[in-house]
């Protein structure tokens, strides 16, 4: 009898473990799987959630409730930020204020955010680094490794030059000290235990995936860049066998000098799914000051761009693919929060319909619009962000109010709500 009792206990434990393991998002035959079912979604970028969790928990709860009401349950988050309190052109305060020196209040804020998301059955994509300066990221690691040398910031910084900044940030891939600093950050975050619910991050199904960086580019460092993708993904997997890993890639943008190659970049077996971004306005395909002539041609090019990436993910790599950044300004490029959003609404419908149709026969699994601002507002329209201003969808290196979706954008919210419902059916 005793042996039967032990066998039953063992079976129960195995059953519980099996159920627990099924809670994590998996990849099977090019699809996301959640609890045995194909998982598709309409989500948002909510990159500043950790800071709200630390310094404005009441607003964070309100924003999560608003998103839940819309049916948005997939959030792309920044799980790191770097720079001291005097750091320019970035989110403040930062999580890592010097190499190996972390703001525990922000870590607890991330704990709080994940716990609140868990209550709402939301999933988070945790971005761990950034090619661009608005959260510190690679350029800050390079600066630290080179004795706090000055970073050549891009526009709107005075005399800013995009190419100089990109080349500087890409030094990260070959700077041993910078890479070590980042790996220490990875170990800290991936191995963290939530102080609110006492669940280790690596055991928390609220986390859908770890993401290597926001829009990493190869810039004259193609081999080192691709080696970094593979080895960093492998390192994360060695720490955490439960969660997916993605790059945060823009894809094959119209600018070949990035040295990115969507197919090659995603070939590593440690990278579970593909990501790409689509910026018809930033790339000069759509002019909001001349929308009637440029919108239709921009959509033709966007359609081709989407198809090319989805074809590679589906037919070559057989991995799921997510369009995790897209957006355009309010009508006529207005930064006023009450300006019309007719073209934005039309564009959102186009993107969401593409996701719906391609998710049926191809591997396109979701889209995250850029970005949710909720009740936050710029100090003044088109302001340059300063410490103490509301955190909204536009990061600190961009003029505030550009792409933000506000809680008062009723027509846009109805479209988001409609397609969240459709994709979950």
C-alpha positions as a Markdown table, in Angstrom:
| # | Residue | x | y | z |
|---|---|---|---|---|
| 1 | Unk | 0.0 | 0.0 | 0.0 |
| 2 | Unk | 2.8 | 2.4 | 0.9 |
| 3 | Unk | 4.4 | 1.9 | -2.5 |
| 4 | Unk | 1.0 | 2.7 | -4.2 |
| 5 | Unk | 0.7 | 5.8 | -2.1 |
| 6 | Unk | 4.1 | 7.0 | -3.2 |
| 7 | Unk | 3.4 | 6.2 | -6.8 |
| 8 | Unk | 0.1 | 8.3 | -6.6 |
| 9 | Unk | 2.0 | 11.2 | -5.0 |
| 10 | Unk | 4.6 | 11.0 | -7.8 |
| 11 | Unk | 1.9 | 11.0 | -10.5 |
| 12 | Unk | 0.2 | 14.0 | -8.9 |
| 13 | Unk | 3.5 | 15.9 | -8.8 |
| 14 | Unk | 4.2 | 15.0 | -12.4 |
| 15 | Unk | 0.8 | 16.1 | -13.4 |
| 16 | Unk | 1.1 | 19.5 | -11.6 |
| 17 | Unk | 4.5 | 20.0 | -13.2 |
| 18 | Unk | 3.1 | 19.2 | -16.6 |
| 19 | Unk | 0.2 | 21.7 | -16.1 |
| 20 | Unk | 2.7 | 24.3 | -14.9 |
| 21 | Unk | 5.0 | 23.8 | -17.9 |
| 22 | Unk | 2.0 | 24.2 | -20.3 |
| 23 | Unk | 1.4 | 27.7 | -18.9 |
| 24 | Unk | 4.6 | 29.0 | -20.6 |
| 25 | Unk | 4.3 | 30.1 | -24.2 |
| 26 | Unk | 5.9 | 27.5 | -26.5 |
| 27 | Unk | 6.7 | 27.3 | -30.2 |
| 28 | Unk | 5.4 | 24.3 | -32.2 |
| 29 | Unk | 5.7 | 24.1 | -36.0 |
| 30 | Unk | 5.9 | 27.8 | -36.5 |
| 31 | Unk | 3.1 | 28.8 | -34.1 |
| 32 | Unk | 2.9 | 30.1 | -30.6 |
| 33 | Unk | 1.1 | 27.7 | -28.2 |
| 34 | Unk | -0.5 | 28.7 | -25.0 |
| 35 | Unk | -2.2 | 26.0 | -22.9 |
| 36 | Unk | -2.4 | 23.7 | -25.9 |
| 37 | Unk | -4.0 | 26.3 | -28.2 |
| 38 | Unk | -2.5 | 28.5 | -30.9 |
| 39 | Unk | -1.8 | 31.9 | -29.4 |
| 40 | Unk | -2.2 | 35.1 | -31.5 |
| 41 | Unk | -2.6 | 38.6 | -30.3 |
| 42 | Unk | -2.9 | 42.4 | -30.7 |
| 43 | Unk | -0.6 | 44.0 | -28.2 |
| 44 | Unk | 1.1 | 47.3 | -27.4 |
| 45 | Unk | 4.4 | 48.8 | -26.5 |
| 46 | Unk | 4.3 | 49.9 | -22.9 |
| 47 | Unk | 8.1 | 50.4 | -22.4 |
| 48 | Unk | 7.8 | 52.6 | -19.3 |
| 49 | Unk | 5.8 | 50.2 | -17.2 |
| 50 | Unk | 8.7 | 49.5 | -14.8 |
| 51 | Unk | 9.0 | 53.1 | -13.9 |
| 52 | Unk | 5.3 | 53.5 | -13.3 |
| 53 | Unk | 5.5 | 50.4 | -11.1 |
| 54 | Unk | 8.1 | 52.1 | -9.0 |
| 55 | Unk | 6.9 | 55.7 | -8.8 |
| 56 | Unk | 3.2 | 55.8 | -9.8 |
| 57 | Unk | 1.5 | 52.5 | -9.0 |
| 58 | Unk | -2.0 | 54.0 | -9.0 |
| 59 | Unk | -1.5 | 55.2 | -12.6 |
| 60 | Unk | 0.0 | 51.9 | -13.6 |
| 61 | Unk | -3.1 | 50.0 | -12.3 |
| 62 | Unk | -5.4 | 52.4 | -14.2 |
| 63 | Unk | -3.4 | 51.9 | -17.4 |
| 64 | Unk | -3.5 | 48.1 | -17.1 |
| 65 | Unk | -7.2 | 48.2 | -16.5 |
| 66 | Unk | -7.7 | 50.4 | -19.6 |
| 67 | Unk | -5.7 | 48.0 | -21.7 |
| 68 | Unk | -7.5 | 45.0 | -20.3 |
| 69 | Unk | -10.8 | 46.6 | -21.2 |
| 70 | Unk | -9.6 | 46.9 | -24.7 |
| 71 | Unk | -8.5 | 43.3 | -24.8 |
| 72 | Unk | -4.8 | 44.2 | -25.0 |
| 73 | Unk | -2.9 | 41.6 | -23.0 |
| 74 | Unk | 0.5 | 41.5 | -24.6 |
| 75 | Unk | 2.9 | 44.2 | -23.5 |
| 76 | Unk | 6.4 | 44.9 | -24.8 |
| 77 | Unk | 8.4 | 46.3 | -21.9 |
| 78 | Unk | 11.8 | 47.7 | -21.1 |
| 79 | Unk | 13.3 | 45.5 | -18.4 |
| 80 | Unk | 16.5 | 47.6 | -18.1 |
| 81 | Unk | 17.7 | 51.2 | -18.4 |
| 82 | Unk | 21.2 | 52.6 | -17.9 |
| 83 | Unk | 22.7 | 55.9 | -17.0 |
| 84 | Unk | 23.2 | 58.2 | -14.0 |
| 85 | Unk | 20.8 | 61.0 | -13.0 |
| 86 | Unk | 22.6 | 63.4 | -15.3 |
| 87 | Unk | 22.4 | 61.1 | -18.3 |
| 88 | Unk | 21.0 | 62.9 | -21.4 |
| 89 | Unk | 18.3 | 61.9 | -23.9 |
| 90 | Unk | 17.0 | 59.0 | -21.8 |
| 91 | Unk | 14.3 | 57.7 | -19.5 |
| 92 | Unk | 15.0 | 58.8 | -15.9 |
| 93 | Unk | 15.5 | 57.5 | -13.3 |
| 94 | Unk | 17.5 | 54.6 | -14.7 |
| 95 | Unk | 17.7 | 51.0 | -13.4 |
| 96 | Unk | 21.5 | 50.8 | -13.6 |
| 97 | Unk | 23.1 | 54.0 | -12.5 |
| 98 | Unk | 26.7 | 52.7 | -12.9 |
| 99 | Unk | 28.2 | 49.3 | -13.8 |
| 100 | Unk | 26.8 | 46.9 | -11.3 |
| 101 | Unk | 24.9 | 49.5 | -9.3 |
| 102 | Unk | 21.1 | 49.0 | -9.5 |
| 103 | Unk | 18.2 | 51.0 | -8.3 |
| 104 | Unk | 16.3 | 48.5 | -6.1 |
| 105 | Unk | 13.2 | 50.7 | -6.2 |
| 106 | Unk | 12.9 | 50.2 | -9.9 |
| 107 | Unk | 13.5 | 46.5 | -9.6 |
| 108 | Unk | 10.6 | 46.3 | -7.1 |
| 109 | Unk | 8.6 | 48.4 | -9.6 |
| 110 | Unk | 9.2 | 45.7 | -12.2 |
| 111 | Unk | 8.1 | 43.1 | -9.6 |
| 112 | Unk | 4.9 | 45.1 | -9.0 |
| 113 | Unk | 4.2 | 45.5 | -12.8 |
| 114 | Unk | 4.6 | 41.7 | -13.4 |
| 115 | Unk | 2.4 | 40.9 | -10.5 |
| 116 | Unk | -0.4 | 43.2 | -11.7 |
| 117 | Unk | -0.1 | 41.8 | -15.2 |
| 118 | Unk | -0.4 | 38.3 | -13.8 |
| 119 | Unk | -3.7 | 39.3 | -12.1 |
| 120 | Unk | -5.0 | 40.2 | -15.6 |
| 121 | Unk | -3.6 | 37.2 | -17.5 |
| 122 | Unk | -1.3 | 39.5 | -19.4 |
| 123 | Unk | 2.0 | 38.5 | -21.0 |
| 124 | Unk | 5.2 | 40.6 | -21.2 |
| 125 | Unk | 8.1 | 40.6 | -23.7 |
| 126 | Unk | 11.1 | 41.8 | -21.6 |
| 127 | Unk | 13.5 | 43.9 | -23.6 |
| 128 | Unk | 17.0 | 43.8 | -21.9 |
| 129 | Unk | 19.0 | 46.3 | -24.0 |
| 130 | Unk | 18.7 | 49.1 | -26.5 |
| 131 | Unk | 20.6 | 50.1 | -29.6 |
| 132 | Unk | 19.2 | 53.6 | -29.2 |
| 133 | Unk | 20.0 | 56.1 | -26.4 |
| 134 | Unk | 16.5 | 56.6 | -24.9 |
| 135 | Unk | 17.1 | 54.0 | -22.2 |
| 136 | Unk | 20.9 | 54.1 | -22.1 |
| 137 | Unk | 21.6 | 50.7 | -23.7 |
| 138 | Unk | 24.6 | 49.8 | -25.8 |
| 139 | Unk | 26.0 | 53.3 | -26.1 |
| 140 | Unk | 26.0 | 53.7 | -22.4 |
| 141 | Unk | 27.8 | 50.3 | -21.9 |
| 142 | Unk | 30.4 | 51.4 | -24.4 |
| 143 | Unk | 30.8 | 54.8 | -22.6 |
| 144 | Unk | 31.2 | 53.1 | -19.2 |
| 145 | Unk | 33.7 | 50.6 | -20.7 |
| 146 | Unk | 35.7 | 53.5 | -22.1 |
| 147 | Unk | 36.0 | 55.5 | -18.8 |
| 148 | Unk | 32.7 | 57.4 | -19.2 |
| 149 | Unk | 33.7 | 59.0 | -22.5 |
| 150 | Unk | 31.1 | 61.3 | -24.2 |
| 151 | Unk | 28.4 | 59.6 | -26.3 |
| 152 | Unk | 27.9 | 61.2 | -29.7 |
| 153 | Unk | 24.1 | 61.5 | -29.4 |
| 154 | Unk | 21.9 | 61.7 | -32.6 |
| 155 | Unk | 19.3 | 64.4 | -33.3 |
| 156 | Unk | 17.6 | 66.2 | -31.7 |
| 157 | Unk | 20.9 | 66.7 | -29.7 |
| 158 | Unk | 22.9 | 69.7 | -30.9 |
| 159 | Unk | 25.1 | 68.7 | -33.9 |
| 160 | Unk | 23.7 | 65.2 | -33.6 |
| 161 | Unk | 24.6 | 62.8 | -36.4 |
| 162 | Unk | 22.7 | 59.5 | -36.7 |
| 163 | Unk | 25.6 | 57.6 | -38.5 |
| 164 | Unk | 28.1 | 58.6 | -35.9 |
| 165 | Unk | 25.8 | 57.5 | -33.1 |
| 166 | Unk | 25.1 | 54.1 | -34.8 |
| 167 | Unk | 28.8 | 53.4 | -35.3 |
| 168 | Unk | 29.5 | 54.3 | -31.7 |
| 169 | Unk | 26.6 | 52.1 | -30.4 |
| 170 | Unk | 27.8 | 49.2 | -32.5 |
| 171 | Unk | 31.2 | 49.2 | -30.8 |
| 172 | Unk | 29.3 | 47.3 | -28.1 |
| 173 | Unk | 29.6 | 44.0 | -30.0 |
| 174 | Unk | 33.4 | 44.0 | -29.8 |
| 175 | Unk | 33.9 | 45.7 | -26.5 |
| 176 | Unk | 34.7 | 42.9 | -24.0 |
| 177 | Unk | 34.0 | 45.1 | -20.9 |
| 178 | Unk | 30.7 | 46.4 | -22.3 |
| 179 | Unk | 29.6 | 42.8 | -23.0 |
| 180 | Unk | 30.5 | 41.7 | -19.5 |
| 181 | Unk | 28.5 | 44.6 | -18.0 |
| 182 | Unk | 25.5 | 43.6 | -20.0 |
| 183 | Unk | 25.8 | 39.9 | -19.2 |
| 184 | Unk | 25.8 | 40.8 | -15.5 |
| 185 | Unk | 22.6 | 42.6 | -16.0 |
| 186 | Unk | 21.1 | 39.6 | -17.8 |
| 187 | Unk | 22.1 | 37.4 | -14.8 |
| 188 | Unk | 20.5 | 39.8 | -12.3 |
| 189 | Unk | 17.2 | 40.1 | -14.1 |
| 190 | Unk | 16.7 | 36.5 | -15.3 |
| 191 | Unk | 17.6 | 35.1 | -11.9 |
| 192 | Unk | 15.6 | 37.6 | -9.9 |
| 193 | Unk | 12.8 | 36.5 | -7.5 |
| 194 | Unk | 9.8 | 38.7 | -7.5 |
| 195 | Unk | 9.5 | 40.5 | -4.1 |
| 196 | Unk | 5.7 | 40.9 | -4.4 |
| 197 | Unk | 4.6 | 37.4 | -5.3 |
| 198 | Unk | 7.8 | 35.5 | -4.5 |
| 199 | Unk | 7.9 | 33.8 | -7.9 |
| 200 | Unk | 11.3 | 33.6 | -9.6 |
| 201 | Unk | 11.2 | 35.4 | -12.9 |
| 202 | Unk | 12.4 | 32.2 | -14.7 |
| 203 | Unk | 9.4 | 30.4 | -13.3 |
| 204 | Unk | 6.8 | 33.1 | -14.1 |
| 205 | Unk | 4.6 | 32.4 | -17.1 |
| 206 | Unk | 3.6 | 36.1 | -17.1 |
| 207 | Unk | 6.9 | 36.6 | -19.0 |
| 208 | Unk | 6.4 | 35.5 | -22.6 |
| 209 | Unk | 9.9 | 36.1 | -23.8 |
| 210 | Unk | 13.3 | 37.7 | -23.1 |
| 211 | Unk | 14.4 | 40.0 | -25.8 |
| 212 | Unk | 18.0 | 40.8 | -26.5 |
| 213 | Unk | 17.6 | 44.4 | -27.4 |
| 214 | Unk | 15.5 | 47.1 | -29.0 |
| 215 | Unk | 16.4 | 47.3 | -32.7 |
| 216 | Unk | 20.0 | 46.1 | -32.6 |
| 217 | Unk | 21.9 | 47.0 | -35.8 |
| 218 | Unk | 25.1 | 45.4 | -37.1 |
| 219 | Unk | 26.7 | 48.7 | -38.5 |
| 220 | Unk | 30.1 | 47.7 | -39.8 |
| 221 | Unk | 30.2 | 44.8 | -37.3 |
| 222 | Unk | 28.1 | 42.2 | -39.1 |
| 223 | Unk | 30.0 | 39.1 | -37.9 |
| 224 | Unk | 30.5 | 40.3 | -34.4 |
| 225 | Unk | 26.8 | 41.4 | -34.3 |
| 226 | Unk | 25.5 | 38.0 | -35.4 |
| 227 | Unk | 27.9 | 36.2 | -33.0 |
| 228 | Unk | 26.5 | 38.3 | -30.2 |
| 229 | Unk | 22.9 | 37.4 | -31.1 |
| 230 | Unk | 23.7 | 33.7 | -31.0 |
| 231 | Unk | 25.8 | 33.7 | -27.9 |
| 232 | Unk | 23.6 | 36.0 | -25.8 |
| 233 | Unk | 20.5 | 34.0 | -26.7 |
| 234 | Unk | 22.4 | 30.8 | -25.8 |
| 235 | Unk | 23.4 | 32.4 | -22.4 |
| 236 | Unk | 19.9 | 33.3 | -21.6 |
| 237 | Unk | 18.7 | 29.8 | -22.4 |
| 238 | Unk | 21.4 | 28.4 | -20.1 |
| 239 | Unk | 19.9 | 30.4 | -17.2 |
| 240 | Unk | 16.2 | 29.9 | -18.1 |
| 241 | Unk | 14.8 | 26.9 | -20.0 |
| 242 | Unk | 11.2 | 28.0 | -19.6 |
| 243 | Unk | 11.0 | 31.2 | -21.7 |
| 244 | Unk | 11.3 | 32.1 | -25.3 |
| 245 | Unk | 14.0 | 34.4 | -26.6 |
| 246 | Unk | 13.7 | 36.9 | -29.4 |
| 247 | Unk | 16.0 | 39.6 | -30.9 |
| 248 | Unk | 13.9 | 42.8 | -31.1 |
| 249 | Unk | 15.0 | 43.1 | -34.7 |
| 250 | Unk | 13.7 | 45.8 | -37.1 |
| 251 | Unk | 14.1 | 43.3 | -40.0 |
| 252 | Unk | 15.4 | 44.2 | -43.4 |
| 253 | Unk | 14.8 | 48.0 | -43.3 |
| 254 | Unk | 15.2 | 50.2 | -46.4 |
| 255 | Unk | 18.7 | 51.0 | -45.1 |
| 256 | Unk | 21.2 | 48.2 | -46.0 |
| 257 | Unk | 24.0 | 50.0 | -44.1 |
| 258 | Unk | 22.5 | 48.6 | -40.9 |
| 259 | Unk | 24.2 | 45.3 | -41.8 |
| 260 | Unk | 21.1 | 43.5 | -40.7 |
| 261 | Unk | 19.9 | 40.4 | -42.5 |
| 262 | Unk | 16.5 | 39.2 | -41.3 |
| 263 | Unk | 17.1 | 35.5 | -42.4 |
| 264 | Unk | 20.6 | 35.1 | -41.1 |
| 265 | Unk | 20.0 | 37.0 | -37.9 |
| 266 | Unk | 17.1 | 34.7 | -36.9 |
| 267 | Unk | 18.8 | 31.4 | -37.8 |
| 268 | Unk | 20.2 | 30.6 | -34.3 |
| 269 | Unk | 18.4 | 27.7 | -32.7 |
| 270 | Unk | 18.4 | 29.7 | -29.5 |
| 271 | Unk | 16.2 | 32.4 | -31.0 |
| 272 | Unk | 12.7 | 31.1 | -30.9 |
| 273 | Unk | 10.7 | 33.6 | -33.0 |
| 274 | Unk | 11.2 | 36.4 | -35.5 |
| 275 | Unk | 10.5 | 40.1 | -35.0 |
| 276 | Unk | 10.3 | 43.0 | -37.4 |
| 277 | Unk | 9.3 | 46.7 | -37.3 |
| 278 | Unk | 7.5 | 48.9 | -39.8 |
| 279 | Unk | 7.9 | 52.7 | -39.9 |
| 280 | Unk | 6.4 | 54.1 | -43.1 |
| 281 | Unk | 6.7 | 57.7 | -41.8 |
| 282 | Unk | 10.2 | 57.5 | -40.3 |
| 283 | Unk | 11.4 | 55.8 | -43.5 |
| 284 | Unk | 10.0 | 58.6 | -45.7 |
| 285 | Unk | 7.4 | 56.4 | -47.4 |
| 286 | Unk | 4.4 | 58.4 | -45.9 |
| 287 | Unk | 4.2 | 62.1 | -45.5 |
| 288 | Unk | 1.5 | 63.2 | -43.1 |
| 289 | Unk | 1.6 | 66.7 | -44.6 |
| 290 | Unk | 0.7 | 65.2 | -48.0 |
| 291 | Unk | -1.4 | 62.2 | -47.0 |
| 292 | Unk | -3.6 | 61.8 | -50.0 |
| 293 | Unk | -0.7 | 61.3 | -52.4 |
| 294 | Unk | 1.7 | 59.4 | -50.1 |
| 295 | Unk | -0.5 | 57.0 | -48.0 |
| 296 | Unk | -1.6 | 54.7 | -50.8 |
| 297 | Unk | 1.9 | 54.3 | -52.2 |
| 298 | Unk | 3.2 | 53.8 | -48.7 |
| 299 | Unk | 0.7 | 50.9 | -48.1 |
| 300 | Unk | 1.8 | 49.2 | -51.3 |
| 301 | Unk | 5.4 | 49.2 | -50.1 |
| 302 | Unk | 4.4 | 48.2 | -46.6 |
| 303 | Unk | 2.4 | 45.3 | -48.0 |
| 304 | Unk | 5.5 | 44.1 | -49.8 |
| 305 | Unk | 7.7 | 44.6 | -46.8 |
| 306 | Unk | 5.3 | 42.5 | -44.6 |
| 307 | Unk | 5.0 | 39.8 | -47.1 |
| 308 | Unk | 8.8 | 39.4 | -47.6 |
| 309 | Unk | 9.4 | 39.0 | -43.8 |
| 310 | Unk | 6.4 | 36.7 | -43.3 |
| 311 | Unk | 7.5 | 34.5 | -46.2 |
| 312 | Unk | 11.0 | 34.1 | -44.8 |
| 313 | Unk | 9.7 | 33.3 | -41.3 |
| 314 | Unk | 7.2 | 30.8 | -42.6 |
| 315 | Unk | 8.9 | 29.1 | -45.6 |
| 316 | Unk | 12.5 | 29.3 | -44.7 |
| 317 | Unk | 12.8 | 29.5 | -40.9 |
| 318 | Unk | 9.5 | 28.0 | -39.8 |
| 319 | Unk | 9.3 | 30.3 | -36.8 |
| 320 | Unk | 6.5 | 32.6 | -35.6 |
| 321 | Unk | 6.9 | 36.2 | -36.5 |
| 322 | Unk | 5.6 | 39.3 | -34.7 |
| 323 | Unk | 5.3 | 42.9 | -36.0 |
| 324 | Unk | 6.2 | 44.4 | -32.7 |
| 325 | Unk | 6.5 | 48.1 | -33.7 |
| 326 | Unk | 4.4 | 50.2 | -36.1 |
| 327 | Unk | 2.6 | 53.5 | -36.0 |
| 328 | Unk | 2.1 | 56.9 | -37.6 |
| 329 | Unk | 1.4 | 60.4 | -36.3 |
| 330 | Unk | -1.9 | 62.1 | -35.9 |
| 331 | Unk | -3.3 | 63.8 | -38.9 |
| 332 | Unk | -1.0 | 66.4 | -40.6 |
| 333 | Unk | 1.7 | 65.5 | -38.0 |
| 334 | Unk | 0.0 | 67.3 | -35.2 |
| 335 | Unk | 1.3 | 66.9 | -31.7 |
| 336 | Unk | -1.9 | 68.1 | -30.1 |
| 337 | Unk | -3.6 | 65.4 | -28.0 |
| 338 | Unk | -7.0 | 66.3 | -29.5 |
| 339 | Unk | -5.9 | 66.3 | -33.1 |
| 340 | Unk | -7.7 | 63.9 | -35.6 |
| 341 | Unk | -6.4 | 60.4 | -36.1 |
| 342 | Unk | -8.2 | 59.5 | -39.4 |
| 343 | Unk | -5.1 | 58.2 | -41.2 |
| 344 | Unk | -3.7 | 56.5 | -38.1 |
| 345 | Unk | -7.1 | 54.7 | -37.7 |
| 346 | Unk | -7.0 | 53.6 | -41.3 |
| 347 | Unk | -3.4 | 52.4 | -40.9 |
| 348 | Unk | -4.2 | 50.4 | -37.7 |
| 349 | Unk | -7.1 | 48.7 | -39.5 |
| 350 | Unk | -4.8 | 47.8 | -42.4 |
| 351 | Unk | -2.1 | 46.3 | -40.1 |
| 352 | Unk | -4.6 | 44.4 | -37.9 |
| 353 | Unk | -6.4 | 43.0 | -40.9 |
| 354 | Unk | -3.0 | 41.8 | -42.3 |
| 355 | Unk | -2.3 | 40.1 | -39.0 |
| 356 | Unk | -5.7 | 38.4 | -39.0 |
| 357 | Unk | -5.4 | 37.1 | -42.5 |
| 358 | Unk | -1.7 | 36.0 | -42.4 |
| 359 | Unk | -2.1 | 34.4 | -39.0 |
| 360 | Unk | -4.4 | 31.8 | -40.6 |
| 361 | Unk | -2.1 | 30.4 | -43.3 |
| 362 | Unk | 1.2 | 32.0 | -42.5 |
| 363 | Unk | 3.3 | 32.4 | -39.3 |
| 364 | Unk | 2.4 | 36.0 | -38.5 |
| 365 | Unk | 1.3 | 35.7 | -34.9 |
| 366 | Unk | 0.8 | 39.2 | -33.6 |
| 367 | Unk | 1.4 | 42.9 | -33.6 |
| 368 | Unk | 2.3 | 45.5 | -31.0 |
| 369 | Unk | 1.3 | 49.0 | -31.8 |
| 370 | Unk | 3.6 | 51.9 | -30.8 |
| 371 | Unk | 2.6 | 53.0 | -28.3 |
| 372 | Unk | 0.2 | 53.3 | -25.4 |
| 373 | Unk | 0.3 | 56.6 | -23.5 |
| 374 | Unk | -3.0 | 56.3 | -21.7 |
| 375 | Unk | -3.7 | 59.3 | -19.4 |
| 376 | Unk | -0.1 | 60.7 | -19.8 |
| 377 | Unk | 0.3 | 63.9 | -21.7 |
| 378 | Unk | 3.3 | 66.0 | -22.8 |
| 379 | Unk | 4.2 | 69.1 | -20.8 |
| 380 | Unk | 3.5 | 71.0 | -24.1 |
| 381 | Unk | 2.8 | 69.4 | -27.5 |
| 382 | Unk | 6.1 | 68.5 | -29.2 |
| 383 | Unk | 8.1 | 69.0 | -26.0 |
| 384 | Unk | 11.5 | 67.6 | -25.4 |
| 385 | Unk | 11.1 | 65.2 | -22.5 |
| 386 | Unk | 12.5 | 66.2 | -19.1 |
| 387 | Unk | 12.7 | 64.4 | -15.8 |
| 388 | Unk | 9.4 | 64.8 | -14.0 |
| 389 | Unk | 7.3 | 64.9 | -17.2 |
| 390 | Unk | 4.6 | 62.3 | -17.8 |
| 391 | Unk | 5.9 | 59.0 | -19.3 |
| 392 | Unk | 4.0 | 58.4 | -22.5 |
| 393 | Unk | 4.4 | 56.4 | -25.7 |
| 394 | Unk | 7.1 | 58.6 | -27.2 |
| 395 | Unk | 10.5 | 57.9 | -25.7 |
| 396 | Unk | 12.7 | 60.8 | -24.4 |
| 397 | Unk | 14.8 | 61.2 | -27.5 |
| 398 | Unk | 11.6 | 61.9 | -29.6 |
| 399 | Unk | 9.3 | 64.9 | -29.5 |
| 400 | Unk | 6.5 | 64.2 | -27.2 |
| 401 | Unk | 3.0 | 63.4 | -28.6 |
| 402 | Unk | 4.2 | 62.0 | -31.9 |
| 403 | Unk | 2.9 | 58.4 | -32.0 |
| 404 | Unk | 1.2 | 58.2 | -28.6 |
| 405 | Unk | -2.2 | 56.6 | -28.3 |
| 406 | Unk | -4.2 | 58.4 | -25.5 |
| 407 | Unk | -7.0 | 57.2 | -23.4 |
| 408 | Unk | -9.2 | 59.8 | -25.1 |
| 409 | Unk | -8.5 | 58.5 | -28.7 |
| 410 | Unk | -11.9 | 56.8 | -28.8 |
| 411 | Unk | -11.9 | 55.9 | -32.5 |
| 412 | Unk | -8.5 | 54.3 | -32.3 |
| 413 | Unk | -9.5 | 52.4 | -29.1 |
| 414 | Unk | -12.6 | 51.0 | -30.8 |
| 415 | Unk | -10.4 | 49.6 | -33.6 |
| 416 | Unk | -8.0 | 48.1 | -31.1 |
| 417 | Unk | -10.8 | 46.6 | -29.1 |
| 418 | Unk | -12.5 | 45.1 | -32.2 |
| 419 | Unk | -9.4 | 43.4 | -33.5 |
| 420 | Unk | -8.4 | 42.1 | -30.1 |
| 421 | Unk | -11.7 | 40.3 | -30.0 |
| 422 | Unk | -11.5 | 39.1 | -33.6 |
| 423 | Unk | -8.0 | 37.6 | -33.2 |
| 424 | Unk | -8.9 | 35.8 | -30.1 |
| 425 | Unk | -11.9 | 34.0 | -31.7 |
